[in-house]
Amino acid sequence: MQHTSRRTFLTNGLIGAMCLTTPHVISCGALAQGDRPGANDRVSVALIGCGRRGQSYIDPGLPPRTRIVAACDVHRGRAELAARKVNITEKDVV
């Protein structure tokens, strides 16, 4: 049995913990750039129910740094209309 000193054990444990908790890759979309705020400063919401009440959230405009990323409605035509207004891709319409 090999003897490991307490100092070596703690050093190796600390190095291992740092490797596990430190992010290795951060996507460019999460970082703030010039005119675009960072991920913690943006709010992404889904619009569920795209009828008259749902449209009322889109038409006057959203609060700053808020964007609609998905649309859902029982009537697909309403969801598609809302998606076109806020530039949502077809795959995010339900």
Secondary structure, 3 states (H helix, E strand, C coil): CCCCCHHHHHHHHHHHHHHHHCCCCCCHHHCCECCECCHHHCEEEEEECCCHHHHHHHCCCCCCCEEEEEEECCCHHHHHHHHHHCCCCHHHEC
